């Protein structure tokens, strides 16, 4: 599979331009058509607020919305022309329904990480989870970057030069690994990381001296002509796998993490915590997730 059709979600948030620039760079590298959907991830309840907020307030909101949309649309088409790419622009009132409908026609979806300080972050997180679980396509999450710290280049000029794949041989991880093959084919370096936690006494949770961790999937990737470095990590019992994964990404300086999303039941991850929730909340580099 190659990425030939990429769908990026945009909204009024200030990091939306960073997200768009990442999508443009990925589209350029893979020779893909880029479709942009401009729509709020969190729906505005105009009818509910109309009783407590006056018409002038809503008129001002709509003017600001249109100003933001026009500026981003202009930037989108200007960058398409500069990079000699093809693309389409679409505006919708609410993102979720429209995005899921159009996801069926995309090879890759680009979304943004929620702003942890946003009062609507929990609603945005639900939107992200719904897309990952229902779209049936890989989702590339772009970390939230405060505008004051985002360089003019867009913050993530290189995505996919150094790829790190989190591997646990599960269904979601398998889907993510194969969905990320287009990135790995173009990468300078790919590392496959497995995690074998240790017990309190220092012994490994499970160990088979006759097996090399991830050897089988490494052989599968070799048949695709890919050279992959396999690393087995042994985090202590006090360090969750999600934290160990983020620490490894920071240590190696990778520019793309690939992982399965919601390998356990989503309600368990939301209530008890999980790798997906940890990474979505604290990612520092783009993350490709599949379910």
WOJORA-V973362 format. One record per helix or strand of 2 or more residues. SS is the DSSP state (A for helix, B for strand). FROM is the first residue (numbers start at 1). TO is the last residue. Records with the same first field share a line. If there is no record, write none. Layout:
SS->FROM-TO, FROM-TO
//
This chain:
B->5-10, 33-38, 87-91, 108-112, 138-142, 162-166, 189-195, 229-233, 256-260, 287-290
A->16-30, 46-49, 55-83, 95-103, 121-134, 147-149, 171-179, 181-186, 215-223, 241-252, 266-272, 275-282
//
